[in-house]
Amino acid sequence: MVRVLVMVYSRFGVLQRLADDIVEGAQKVPQVQVHVLPIDDVPIDELRPGETEDDRARRRTVLVDRLSTADALIVGAPAYFGTMASPMKRLFEDCLTAASPPPNDRSRPWHLALLRDKVGAAFTASGTPHGGNEMALHSILTMFMHLGMVVVTPGQAEPLLKNPAAPYGATAIAGASADRPLSEEEGTAAQALGERVARIAVWLCRGRSEWERSQINRA
């Protein structure tokens, strides 16, 4: 089974609704398992109430394992100041850095290759039509490129001059109070993104398996 992990940071529920549509789309593809990973405001290395340091280490290990075993990541975060919201970026920074870095190099990305060759896609939402959705998508996709991931976008949709969907990922306009329902176009675009990512992840995984078998046969 190909594993698709939908990571979502949703403060007011808009991103969660987009994530639900993305999951629905991804589940249309056979031989795909889809899981949702909600992201909260608390850094992963901060102790939770009643948690010991060993508990924290185990929780951190489980989270990093979920990232490393996924074949595709679909990451959603709201657009704050034209970029992805900080809790999502901080999560990746924390997961891809050593749990106990040496004192002379606290930012060294020990796990930089953890997500290499995985499929990556993005979705976001903002309060207004010009609230930075495309810039936020770019910030997520740029992170994927730094990590050596295979970026998948929906591309420009038809009709070219009338379709409001972004070519870089799924988006939504949340409204001033973040209570605006998803439009039919936004939900459809989110489902299409999920299905496209899942399908391409299956193609890549099957192609990689065939390639590895051919290398064994050649040996």
Residue pairs with C-beta under 8 A, 6 or more apart in sequence:
1 31
1 32
1 33
2 31
2 32
2 33
2 71
2 72
2 198
2 201
2 202
2 205
3 32
3 33
3 35
3 69
3 70
3 71
3 72
4 26
4 32
4 33
4 34
4 35
4 70
4 71
4 72
4 74
4 194
4 197
4 198
4 201
5 34
5 35
5 36
5 37
5 66
5 67
5 70
5 72
5 73
5 74
6 19
6 22
6 23
6 26
6 34
6 35
6 36
6 37
6 74
6 76
6 194
7 37
7 39
7 73
7 74
7 75
7 76
7 88
7 91
8 15
8 16
8 18
8 19
8 36
8 37
8 38
8 39
8 75
8 76
8 77
9 15
9 38
9 39
9 40
9 76
9 77
9 78
9 85
9 87
9 88
10 16
10 19
10 38
10 76
10 78
11 78
11 85
11 178
12 174
12 178
12 179
13 178
14 78
14 125
14 172
14 174
14 178
14 180
14 182
15 76
15 77
15 78
15 123
15 124
15 125
15 172
16 38
17 172
17 182
17 187
18 76
18 123
18 125
18 170
18 172
18 182
18 186
18 187
18 190
19 36
19 76
19 123
19 190
21 170
21 182
21 187
21 188
21 190
21 191
21 194
22 74
22 76
22 123
22 170
22 190
22 191
22 193
22 194
23 34
23 36
23 194
24 191
24 194
25 190
25 191
25 192
25 193
25 194
25 195
25 196
25 198
26 32
26 34
26 74
26 194
26 195
26 197
26 198
27 34
27 194
27 198
28 191
28 195
28 198
29 195
29 198
29 199
29 202
30 202
31 202
32 198
32 201
32 202
34 194
34 198
35 66
35 70
37 66
39 77
39 87
39 88
39 91
40 87
41 87
42 48
43 90
43 91
43 94
44 59
44 60
44 63
44 91
44 94
44 95
45 56
45 60
45 94
45 99
47 53
47 56
48 55
48 56
48 59
51 59
57 99
60 95
60 99
63 95
64 95
64 111
64 114
67 73
67 95
67 114
67 115
68 114
68 115
70 118
71 118
71 119
71 201
71 204
71 205
72 118
72 119
72 120
72 121
72 152
72 197
72 198
72 200
72 201
73 115
73 118
73 119
73 120
73 121
73 144
73 149
74 120
74 121
74 122
74 123
74 193
74 194
74 197
75 84
75 88
75 120
75 121
75 122
75 123
75 140
76 122
76 123
76 124
76 170
77 84
77 85
77 87
77 88
77 89
77 124
77 136
77 140
78 84
78 85
78 124
78 125
78 126
78 136
78 174
79 85
79 124
79 125
79 126
79 131
79 132
79 133
79 135
79 136
80 86
80 132
80 136
81 132
82 132
82 135
82 136
82 139
83 89
83 132
83 135
83 136
83 139
84 124
84 136
84 139
84 140
84 143
88 140
89 139
89 143
92 143
95 111
95 114
96 109
96 110
96 111
96 112
96 114
96 115
96 147
97 107
97 108
97 109
97 110
97 111
98 108
98 110
98 111
101 107
101 108
101 110
102 108
112 147
113 148
114 147
115 144
115 147
115 148
115 149
116 147
116 148
116 149
117 148
117 149
117 150
118 149
118 150
119 149
119 150
119 152
119 197
119 200
119 201
119 204
120 140
120 141
120 144
120 147
120 149
120 150
120 151
120 152
121 151
121 152
121 153
121 169
121 193
121 196
121 197
122 136
122 137
122 140
122 141
122 144
122 168
122 169
122 170
123 137
123 169
123 170
123 171
123 190
123 193
124 133
124 136
124 137
124 140
124 169
124 170
124 171
124 172
125 133
125 171
125 172
125 173
125 174
126 132
126 133
126 136
126 171
126 173
126 174
127 173
127 174
127 175
127 176
127 178
128 173
128 176
129 173
131 173
133 166
133 171
133 173
134 166
134 168
134 171
137 166
137 168
137 169
137 171
138 168
140 169
141 151
141 153
141 168
141 169
144 151
145 151
150 200
150 204
152 196
152 197
152 200
153 167
153 168
153 169
154 165
154 166
154 167
154 168
154 169
154 170
154 189
154 192
154 193
154 196
155 167
156 163
156 167
157 163
157 165
157 167
157 189
163 185
164 185
165 171
165 185
165 186
165 189
169 193
170 186
170 189
170 190
170 193
171 186
171 189
172 182
172 183
172 186
172 190
173 180
173 186
174 180
182 190
